[in-house]
Amino acid sequence: MTAEQTDPEETTDPEEKSPREIVSFVRRGERLTASRQSAWDRLSDEYVLDPSRGDRDTVPGPDATLDLLEVFGRRAELVVEVGSGLGENIVAAATADPDRDFLAVEVYRPGLAQTLNRIDRAGRPRNLRLLPLDAQRSLPVLLSEASIQELWVYFADPWPKARHHKRRLINPPFLDAVLPLLADGAAFRLATDWAQYAHHMRRHLDARPELENLHPEGARPGEESSDAISESMARTGWAPRFEGRVKTSFENKGRAAGRLVWDLAYVRVPRQSGDAPA
């Protein structure tokens, strides 16, 4: 889940944004329940990263840095989930795979607090940290080129109205920001329960020469859905469900509403010798 999706506990109005600024999320109320506040008070200093900020609290400052060796105390493969929501997936993955390090990028403070709750219940895995910043603007500043071994974007807000399509996360500006951060051979995994957004993602991802579809012959997840499936929707190129992705509450809601779940998986094409990171 990305930060723009609404947690049922939060019903306050979105924060207004500059008309010139296009973001893929809407900041919502920061009020925390008692259990989430307790988790935040006990664990945020240990798990929530706090780089210097720029002109907004979701944007890193020009002098912001992130030393992964200092953060995790080791060198290991890095998995990044953009829009980690309430933490269901990232905490389960970090707990199940202690040999890799995990970075959850999420601007929604109640979601971060709920993730801390899950971390606490999971025995406080040491290979997970939370970044409360805008992914598109922070990751290229804080991470070096080719530093991500796996990138996940699951159930991002589909922004279904045509006038809001520019807010969708999977658009050229986001891809321009994150694709250089993928190591050669890195996996880029996505999922959505909205057919229209799946179609949108395929058009943008298939057009990127840096990416290769891991399942070019993969069949659709089905033919009937409660939301409309475009006649031009690709019939192949869909990934099977990734075993490392747990079924979250947001996925379950989509399935309960009769929508299909569309999985995608790409690999970062190896760079040419002249394009290799320094």
C-alpha positions in Angstrom: 0.0 0.0 0.0 1.3 3.5 -0.8 0.8 6.4 1.5 -2.1 7.9 -0.4 -4.4 5.0 0.5 -6.6 5.6 3.5 -6.2 3.7 6.7 -9.7 3.2 8.2 -8.5 4.7 11.5 -7.7 8.0 9.8 -10.4 10.2 8.4 -9.0 13.7 8.4 -8.8 15.8 5.3 -5.8 15.7 3.0 -3.1 18.4 3.3 -3.2 20.9 0.5 -0.4 20.8 -2.0 1.1 23.4 -4.3 -0.6 23.5 -7.6 2.8 23.1 -9.4 3.8 20.1 -7.4 2.7 16.6 -8.6 3.0 13.9 -6.0 1.8 10.3 -6.0 0.4 10.5 -2.4 -1.8 12.7 -0.3 -0.6 13.4 3.3 -3.4 12.6 5.7 -4.0 13.1 9.4 -1.1 12.3 11.7 -3.2 11.3 14.7 -2.2 7.9 16.2 -4.1 5.4 18.2 -2.8 4.6 21.7 -1.1 1.4 20.6 0.5 3.1 17.6 1.7 6.0 19.7 3.2 3.6 22.1 5.1 1.8 19.3 6.3 5.1 17.9 7.5 6.3 21.3 9.4 3.1 22.0 10.8 2.2 18.6 11.0 5.1 16.2 14.4 6.3 17.3 15.8 2.8 16.5 14.0 2.1 13.3 12.8 5.3 11.6 15.6 7.1 9.7 15.8 10.8 10.1 17.8 12.5 7.3 17.9 16.3 7.1 14.9 17.8 5.5 14.5 20.2 2.6 11.6 22.7 2.0 9.1 20.0 3.0 9.1 17.3 5.7 8.9 14.6 3.0 11.9 15.8 1.0 15.5 15.3 2.0 17.8 18.3 2.4 20.7 19.0 0.0 23.1 17.7 2.6 21.1 14.6 3.5 23.0 11.3 3.5 22.3 7.6 4.2 25.2 5.3 4.9 23.8 1.8 4.6 26.9 0.3 6.3 26.3 2.6 9.3 22.5 2.0 9.3 22.6 -1.8 9.1 26.1 -2.5 10.4 27.0 -4.7 7.4 27.0 -5.0 3.7 24.1 -7.0 2.4 21.7 -7.1 -0.5 19.1 -4.3 -0.2 15.4 -4.7 -0.8 13.3 -1.5 -1.0 9.5 -1.4 -0.8 8.0 1.9 -1.9 4.7 2.5 -0.2 5.0 0.0 2.6 1.7 1.1 4.1 0.9 -0.7 7.4 4.0 -2.9 7.1 2.4 -6.3 6.6 4.6 -7.3 3.7 8.0 -5.7 4.6 8.0 -7.0 8.2 7.2 -10.5 7.1 9.9 -10.4 4.4 12.6 -9.1 6.7 11.8 -11.6 9.4 11.8 -14.5 6.9 15.1 -13.4 5.1 17.6 -12.2 7.7 20.5 -12.3 5.2 19.2 -9.3 3.3 18.5 -5.8 4.4 15.1 -4.1 3.9 14.1 -0.4 3.6 10.4 0.5 3.8 9.6 3.9 2.2 6.4 5.4 3.5 5.3 9.0 4.2 2.1 8.1 6.2 3.0 8.3 9.9 0.1 6.0 11.2 1.3 3.4 8.7 4.9 3.8 10.0 3.6 3.5 13.6 1.7 0.3 12.7 4.8 -1.1 11.0 6.7 -0.5 14.3 3.9 -2.4 16.0 4.5 -5.3 13.7 8.3 -5.1 14.1 7.8 -5.3 17.9 5.5 -8.4 17.5 8.0 -10.0 15.1 10.8 -9.9 17.6 12.4 -6.7 16.4 14.4 -7.8 13.3 17.6 -5.8 12.9 17.6 -5.9 9.1 14.7 -3.4 8.6 14.5 0.4 8.6 11.8 2.9 7.7 12.2 6.0 5.6 9.5 8.6 6.1 10.2 10.5 2.8 8.9 10.8 -0.7 10.5 8.0 -2.6 10.9 9.7 -6.0 12.7 12.7 -4.4 14.6 10.9 -1.6 16.0 7.7 -3.0 18.2 9.2 -5.7 19.6 11.5 -3.1 20.2 9.0 -0.4 21.1 5.8 -2.3 24.0 5.2 -4.7 23.5 3.9 -8.3 23.0 0.2 -8.5 22.5 -0.2 -4.8 19.1 -1.9 -4.8 18.9 -5.6 -5.4 15.1 -5.8 -5.4 12.4 -3.0 -5.6 8.8 -3.6 -4.7 5.7 -1.5 -5.4 2.5 -3.3 -4.3 -1.0 -1.9 -4.5 -0.2 1.7 -5.2 -3.1 4.1 -5.3 -4.6 3.7 -8.8 -5.8 7.3 -9.0 -8.7 6.2 -11.3 -9.9 9.6 -12.5 -8.2 10.6 -15.8 -7.3 14.1 -14.4 -5.3 12.3 -11.6 -3.3 9.9 -13.8 -0.3 12.2 -13.5 -0.3 11.4 -9.8 0.2 7.7 -10.3 3.4 6.5 -8.9 4.4 4.4 -12.0 5.1 7.3 -14.4 8.2 8.5 -16.2 9.5 10.8 -13.4 9.5 8.0 -10.8 11.1 5.5 -13.2 13.7 8.0 -14.1 14.5 8.4 -10.4 14.6 4.7 -9.4 15.8 2.7 -12.4 19.4 3.9 -12.1 19.4 2.7 -8.5 18.7 -0.9 -9.5 21.7 -3.2 -9.7 22.3 -5.2 -12.8 20.0 -8.2 -12.6 17.9 -6.6 -9.9 14.2 -7.5 -9.7 11.4 -5.0 -9.9 8.1 -6.5 -8.7 4.7 -4.8 -8.8 1.1 -5.7 -8.1 -2.2 -4.0 -8.3 -5.9 -5.0 -8.0 -7.0 -2.4 -10.5 -7.0 -3.5 -14.2 -6.8 0.0 -15.5 -3.7 0.7 -13.5 -2.2 -2.6 -14.5 -2.6 -1.6 -18.1 -1.1 1.8 -17.4 1.9 0.2 -15.7 2.5 -2.2 -18.5 2.6 0.6 -21.1 5.2 2.5 -19.1 7.3 -0.4 -17.9 7.4 -2.2 -21.2 8.7 0.9 -22.9 11.8 1.2 -20.7 15.0 -0.2 -22.3 16.5 -0.7 -18.8 13.9 -3.4 -18.0 13.1 -6.8 -19.3 9.9 -8.6 -18.5 10.6 -11.8 -16.5 7.5 -13.5 -17.7 6.8 -12.6 -21.3 4.6 -15.5 -21.8 2.8 -15.3 -18.5 -1.0 -15.4 -18.7 -3.5 -13.0 -17.3 -4.7 -13.7 -13.8 -8.2 -14.2 -15.1 -10.8 -12.9 -17.6 -13.5 -11.6 -15.3 -13.2 -8.7 -12.9 -15.6 -6.3 -11.2 -13.6 -3.4 -12.8 -13.4 -3.0 -16.5 -10.6 -4.7 -18.4 -9.5 -2.7 -21.4 -9.8 -4.5 -24.8 -6.2 -3.5 -25.5 -4.9 -5.1 -22.2 -2.0 -7.4 -23.0 -2.9 -11.1 -22.8 0.6 -12.2 -21.8 3.5 -10.7 -19.9 1.9 -11.1 -16.4 3.9 -12.6 -13.5 2.7 -15.4 -11.2 2.1 -14.3 -7.6 5.4 -13.7 -6.0 5.9 -16.1 -3.1 7.6 -13.5 -1.0 4.5 -11.2 -1.0 2.1 -11.8 1.8 -1.6 -11.2 1.3 -2.2 -7.8 2.9 -5.5 -6.4 4.1 -5.6 -4.1 1.0 -5.2 -7.1 -1.4 -7.9 -9.0 0.5 -10.3 -6.0 0.1 -9.7 -5.9 -3.6 -10.3 -9.6 -4.0 -13.5 -9.4 -1.8 -14.7 -6.6 -4.2 -14.3 -9.0 -7.1 -11.2 -7.5 -8.6 -8.3 -9.5 -10.1 -4.7 -9.1 -8.8 -2.3 -8.3 -11.5 1.4 -9.1 -10.8 4.4 -7.8 -12.8 8.0 -8.7 -12.6 11.0 -7.2 -14.4 14.7 -7.5 -14.3 17.2 -4.6 -14.6 19.1 -5.2 -17.9 22.9 -5.2 -17.4 24.5 -1.9 -18.2 26.9 -1.5 -21.1 30.5 -1.2 -20.0 30.5 2.6 -20.5 27.4 2.9 -18.4 28.6 0.9 -15.4 28.3 2.8 -12.0 31.5 4.1 -10.6 
